[in-house]
Amino acid sequence: MRCFNSPVGTIKISSDGENITGIEFAGNGQCSNNDNIPLLVEAEKQLTEYFSHKRKAFSLPLKVSGTDFQKAVWKEISKIPYGKSAAYKDLALALGNPKACRAVGNACGKNPVPIIVPCHRVVSATGEGGFTGGMAIKRLLQETERNN
């Protein structure tokens, strides 16, 4: 695990040594044990570049656990361009199941690698929607992308 401070608070990055397996928002917590595994160092570097407006896409190997449907949703979310948004309904339609809006939202909530799989770009029909890190972080991430 590796932790670092970011504009949205402390971020914890997990890996299995070969793939990124998780990203957590840890508030303003402190991390005392920072692994210097090259992949974790690279993930921190890429996330720092993202927050510094120097990176719009990530090139990190991911290994995520989820159902086939969740993985399909996360793959579709990864296609949303930087600075843009898509509604839950748009993703449900893209997946061929227009009635799966709620299931798409649930899959967003289970996303183990937020920011890299950019669930903050998914909004409800009213323009907001939820976010695993909370609405304040979602808005900050959206603002980061809009202001670049």
N, C-alpha and C positions, 0 to 999 in steps of 0.2 A: 504494500500500500504506500501511496505517496500523497501528501497533502500540500496545498499551497493556498495562499491568500489571493483572492481575486476581487473584482468589483462587486461580485454577488456574495461575498463571504468566503469562508474556507471551503475548498473543494477537495474531496478525497477520491483518488483514482485507485482502482484495484485491477490486478492482472493475474493471469496464471503463469506469467513469465514469458509467454509467447503472444498473448492476446489481451487486449483491454476487456475486462469483464464487468466493470461497474464504475459509475461516477455518482457520487453523493454530494449533496449540499449539506455542509455541516455547520451552518450558521457562522458564528464567530469563534468556533472551537480552535483549539491548539493541537498540533500534531507534534509529537516528540520523536516518533519513529518514521523516518523517511527512507524507504528503500531506494537504492541507487541503481535499480535494474534499468538498463538502457531504454527499454520500452516505456517505463513509467516516466523517466526523465524526458523522453521525446513527447509523450502525451502532455506533460506539464508545459513544455515549450510550445506545442501547437495551441493549447488552450490559452496560454499567455499571449501568443500572437493574435489569436481570435479577439481577445479583449482589447488588444492594442490596434485593432483595425488593420492588421497585416495578413490575416488569413480568413478566407471565406469558406474553405472546405478542409476536411481532415483526411489525412492519409495514415490511418492507424488500423492495424488488424483487430477485429472485434470477434468475441465469442460470447454470444448472448443466449441466455436460457429463456425459453418461452414456447407457447404453443405455435403450431404452424400458422394460425391466423394472426397471432401477435407478430410473428416474424414477417409475415406479408405486409402488415400495417407499417412496421418499422422500416421495411424496404421502401414502401411507397412514400413515407414521410421523408426519407433521405433524398427523394427526388425534388422536394420543394426547394426552389432556389433561395439562396441567401437574400435576406431582406424582404422576402415575399411571405404570404401566408396562404393557407388552404383551410377550408371548413371540413369538419368531421364528415359532412355529407359528401363533399368532393372526394374524399378518400374512400368512403364506402362505395361510391359510384365507380371509382377507378378499380376497386377490388371486385366489381361485378355484383355487389350486394347492397343496393340502395337503402335497405332498411337496417343496415348494420351501423348506423351512426353512433349509437350508444356503445356498441362493442368496440368500435374504433377508439372512442374516448377512453374506455377501460384499458385498451392496449397501450394507449399513450401513458396512462397512469402507471403501467407496469414496465415502462421503458427503463432498462437498467443503465443506459448510457446517454442521459440527457445532454444536450448541447451537441454532441457528436451525431446522434440521431435526434434531429432538432424538433422535438415535440412542442417547443415554444412557438413554432411557426403554425401550429394547428389551432384554429379558433372555432368557436361555435357560430351559429347563424347570427347571433347578436354581436359577434366580434371579439369575445373574450375566451371563454372556456377555461378549464382548470389547468393546473400544472403541478407536477410532483414536487417541485421546489417552492411552490407558493406563487401567488399572483404577482407579488412585488418583484420576484426574480424573473418571472416570465416577461413582465413589462420592461425590466432592465435589459434582458437579452434582446427583445424586439427593438428597443431603442438603440442598443449598440449597433444592430444591423442597419437600422434606418439612417443613422447618423454617419454612415460610412460611404 
